[in-house]
């Protein structure tokens, strides 16, 4: 087993997979079931699937599609998108989802984290936090629902989410999303030093050394989208995952 988890993150929209660059310029990258089967064959550690339009559209998770994901997925599955209640989380867990990922609902009412954690355990609740630099270069909480920065101090928000019951935190650099230009190590260091639960770093991975740098900066795990779905200078779509021995050589094993 690898010392640190390496987690593909798939973005779902209208039952297809897309990939963004800095949360814009969506590109269709394929069928989610096909991607899950490929990751099964590659013996991936874990999988994150985020429906990026569910909260914007004000709709529930697509339970029928998620049930198909769970039946195909041989690895732990974390799902996010459109979750606003304990009942929705309960239904997702019943379908085979292992963790639920919250963002919009947690920004509006952090008590949902506590309610889900009290019912199913903190290990089942993941908080996704998007961070974007403002014109002065300062890190700000970013709300993807409306594309706006939030004035609440982002480190305090992370700590409040953990106090509310989150068992894991995803921190995503909006400025590096989909660029494959390397991760924001300063952001990772600040986030990791502020919380006591595992940190999953997202945004900018373009190589295996980028993963190692993120782990060295304090991340417990790394997650990526473009790195696993695009190949070559022209970003041709080819869903893949590094060989286990490659990951073991750069990240080590337990």
N, C-alpha and C positions, 0 to 999 in steps of 0.2 A: 504494500500500500504506500502511495506517495505521502510525503511529509505534509504537503499542502494540496488542497483540492484545486482542480482546473476545470471550470464549469462553463460549458457553452450556454449562451443566452439567446433564445430565439424570440423574435418579435412577431406577434400574430396580428394580422388585420384581415378582416373578412375571410377568415378560414385559410388564408395563405400566409406565407412567411415574407417579411420585408426586412430591409436593413436601411438604416438612416446614417447620415453624416451630420453631426451636430444637431440631431433631432429633426432634421429636414431632409429633403431630397430622397424620399423613400424609393427603394428599388425592390421589385419583386425578386425573391431568391428561391422560391420553390414550395413544394408541398410539405407540410409539417410532419406527416406520417412517414414520408420517405426519409426526412432528416432524422427522425427518431430511430428508424431502423438502422441507418448508417452509424449513428452514435452507439446503438446497442452493439453492433459488430466491432466497434472500436473500444468497447468496454470503458465508456466514459464514467467518471466518478458520480456525476449528478447532472441534472438538467434544470434550467430555469426557462419557463415559457411566460412571456408577458404579453397580454392582449392590450395593445397601446391605444385602442379606440373605445374599449368598453366604458371606461369612466367618462370620456368625452361625450359619448353618445347616451350616457345615463342608463345603460342596460346591464343586465346581469351577466355573469360569466356564461359562456356557451357550454353548458353542462354536457350536452351530447357529444361535442367535439372533444372536450376534456376527458370524457370517459373513454373515447377511442385512444387518446394519448396514453392514458394510464394502462390500458390493456396491452399496448405495444411496448411501453417503456419498461426496460429491465433495471433501470437505475432510479434512485430517489428523484421524485419530480416536485419542483417548486413552481406554483402557479400564481400569477398576479394579474389583476385587471377586473375592475367592476365589483370588487368585494367591499361591501358596506355593512355587513352584519354577521353575527355569530352563526345564524342559521345558514347563510351562504357558505361560510367556512365549514360548517358541519357537513353540508352536502358535498363539498369538494373533497373533504377527508374520506367520506363514504365512497367516493368514486375511485379512491386510491392515491390522491394527491398527498404527499407527505408534509409539505410546508405551504403556507399561504404567504404571499408577498403583498404588503400594503403600502400605499403612498398617499393618494388623494384623500381617502377616508381618514387616514392618520393625521394629515395636515388639518383637516376640518374638526376632528374629534378624537384625540389620542386615547380616549377611554375604550375605543373598540379594540385596541391592542390588549388592554387589561382583560376585557371580557373574553376574548379568544384565548389568551394565555391562561386565564383561570379555568377555562373549560377543557383545553386540550394540551396545555403545557407551553412554556416559553419556547421550547425547541421547535415548535410548529409555526412560530410567527417570525417572519422576516420583514424588516422595514427597508424600503428602497428610498434613498435620498439622492436627489439630483443637485449638483453644485455647479454654478456658473459664475465666472468672474464678471464683475461690473466694469464700467469704463475706467475706474481707478485701479483695477487689477485685484480687487478684494473678492474673496469667496462669498457667494451669496446662495441661500436656499433658492431653488428654482422650481416653480410649479408647472409641470408639463401640461396640465389641464388647460391653462390659458397662456402659457409661454411667458410668465412674468416672474421676476425675482421677488422674494419675500424678505421683509426687513428683519424678521426674527433671527437672532444670532444662530448660525448653523451648528456650531459645536454644542451650544446649549440645547438645541433641538434634538441632536443625536442623543445626548445624555438623558433628556426627558423621555425619549422613545424607549431607551433601555430601562429606565425606572418604571415606565408603564408596563413593561413585560416583554419587550422584544428580545428574542434569543439570538438574533443575528442582524447585522446591518450591512446593506449594500450601499456603497458610495460610488456614484457615477459622475465622472467629469463630463459635463455637457460640451465643453469646448474641445474635447478630444474624442468624443463619440464618433466611431466609425473612421477615424483618420489613420489609424495604424501607425502613428508617429511616436509612440511611447507614452507611458503613463505619467500623471501628475504626482510625482513622488512626494512633494511637499504637502499636497492635499492628503495623501495616504498617511503620512507621518502624523499630521495634526489629528486626523480622525482616529487613528489607532491609539494615540495617546490619551484620547478623551473618553474612550468607552472600555468597558470590561467584558464585552461579548465579542465573538468572532466578527471580523470585518472582511467583507468581500469587496475587492477593488475592481472597478469596471471603467473602461474608457481609454482607448488608445493603444491597446496591445497590438504589436505588429511583429513580434518575435519571441522566441523562448527566453532570451535574456531580459526582455521587458517584464516577463512574469517573475523571474528571479529578483529583479530590482524591486518590484512591488512587494514581494514577500519580505525582502530585506528591509523595506521601509516600514513594515509592521502589519501588512495584510495577512490574514489567516488563510485566505483563498483568493483566487483571481477568476474573473469571468470575462468572456469576450463574445462578440458576435461576428464582426467582419473577419477576424483572424481565422475563424473556422468555416467561413462560407465563401470567401474570395481568394483567388489565387492569381499571382502574377501582376505585372504592372498595369494591365488593363482591367483588373478586378473581375476576371471571369468567375462565374459562379461554379464552385466545386466544393461541396460540403465534405469536410475532412476533420481529422483530429490527430495530433502528434502521436508517434509511436511511444508506447509506454517507456521503453528504455531511454528514449530521448528526454522525456520528462523526468525520469528517475535520475539521469545524469546531471540535469541542471537544478532540480528541486530537492533531490534526495528522497529517501524512503524512511518510513517509521521503523 
